[in-house]
Amino acid sequence: VKTDFMVIGSRQRVASLEEDIALSLLETELERVNSVKCLGVDIDNYLTWDNHMLSIRQKVIRNLNILKRVKPVLKTENLIEIYRSIIEPYFTCCCTVWDNISETQIVNAKTPKPCSTNNNWCFLFAEI
């Protein structure tokens, strides 16, 4: 059985559970998980977007590095097309995530982070 279960609630309520919850289906013990990926969206047991934002950030950084590597050999029009195909969808898909993130997540998303081992900096989630 490929089924897990998740207890959803505030941090205080989830932490206050005194005993472990054991669920089984067809005599198979189900595993308790703290997060799950469903249709490309990471959902955690506190219903925050932290895991999803981290995942998106890592994917966008990886794709920005790809774009940076091909920049010297491609025309601007080609770079824009590549951007629109491998980076922009992360901002346009699942728009409810971007609408409901906290101020802390916005600040973290706009903070420059090292993108590679040679300490090049990039702004992830820049105003587009």
C-alpha positions in Angstrom: 0.0 0.0 0.0 1.5 3.4 -1.0 -0.6 5.4 1.4 0.8 7.6 4.2 -1.1 9.9 6.6 -0.4 13.3 8.0 -1.7 15.0 11.1 -2.6 18.6 10.2 -2.8 21.4 12.8 -0.9 24.3 14.4 2.6 23.7 15.7 1.3 23.7 19.3 -1.5 21.3 18.7 0.6 18.8 16.7 3.3 19.0 19.4 0.8 18.4 22.1 -0.3 15.0 20.9 0.8 12.8 23.8 0.8 9.5 22.0 1.7 8.4 18.5 -1.2 7.7 16.2 -1.2 4.3 14.6 -3.3 3.8 11.5 -3.6 0.7 9.4 -5.3 -0.1 6.1 -5.9 -3.7 5.1 -3.7 -4.9 8.0 -0.8 -2.7 6.7 0.6 -0.1 9.0 0.5 3.4 7.5 3.5 5.7 7.9 3.0 9.1 9.4 4.6 11.9 7.4 5.2 15.6 8.0 4.9 16.7 4.4 3.7 15.4 1.1 4.0 16.5 -2.5 0.6 16.6 -4.3 0.3 17.8 -7.9 3.7 19.6 -7.6 2.8 21.4 -4.4 4.6 20.6 -1.2 2.1 20.6 1.7 3.3 20.3 5.3 1.4 19.3 8.5 1.2 23.0 9.6 -0.1 24.1 6.2 2.7 26.6 5.6 4.5 27.1 2.3 8.0 26.8 3.7 8.9 23.4 2.0 7.3 24.5 -1.2 9.1 27.8 -1.3 12.4 26.1 -0.6 11.8 23.6 -3.4 10.8 26.4 -5.9 13.8 28.5 -4.8 16.2 25.6 -5.5 14.7 24.8 -8.9 14.8 28.5 -10.0 18.4 28.9 -8.8 19.4 25.8 -10.8 17.7 27.1 -13.9 19.1 30.6 -13.5 22.6 29.0 -13.5 21.8 27.2 -16.7 20.6 30.5 -18.2 23.8 32.2 -17.1 26.0 29.4 -18.7 24.3 29.8 -22.1 24.1 33.6 -22.0 27.4 34.2 -23.8 26.4 32.1 -26.9 22.7 33.0 -27.3 20.9 36.1 -28.5 18.6 38.1 -26.2 15.5 36.7 -27.8 16.6 33.2 -27.2 17.5 33.9 -23.6 14.0 35.4 -23.1 12.4 32.2 -24.6 14.5 30.0 -22.3 13.6 32.1 -19.3 9.9 31.9 -20.2 10.1 28.1 -20.6 12.2 27.1 -17.6 11.9 29.8 -15.0 8.7 31.9 -15.4 6.3 28.9 -15.0 7.5 28.6 -11.3 6.0 32.1 -10.7 2.8 31.7 -12.7 1.8 28.2 -11.6 0.2 27.8 -8.2 -0.5 31.5 -7.9 -2.3 31.0 -4.6 1.1 30.2 -3.0 2.5 33.6 -4.0 -0.7 35.4 -2.8 -0.6 33.8 0.7 3.0 33.8 1.7 4.2 35.6 4.8 6.3 38.8 5.0 9.2 36.6 6.3 9.0 34.4 3.2 8.9 37.4 0.9 12.0 38.8 2.5 13.8 35.4 2.3 12.7 35.0 -1.4 14.2 38.4 -2.3 17.4 38.0 -0.4 20.4 37.4 -2.6 22.0 34.0 -2.1 25.2 32.4 -3.5 24.2 30.6 -6.6 27.3 28.6 -7.2 30.7 27.7 -5.7 32.4 30.6 -7.3 30.3 33.0 -5.2 28.3 34.6 -8.0 25.2 36.2 -6.6 21.8 36.3 -8.1 18.5 37.7 -7.0 16.0 34.9 -7.0 12.3 36.0 -7.2 13.2 39.5 -8.4 10.3 41.6 -9.5 9.2 40.2 -12.9 
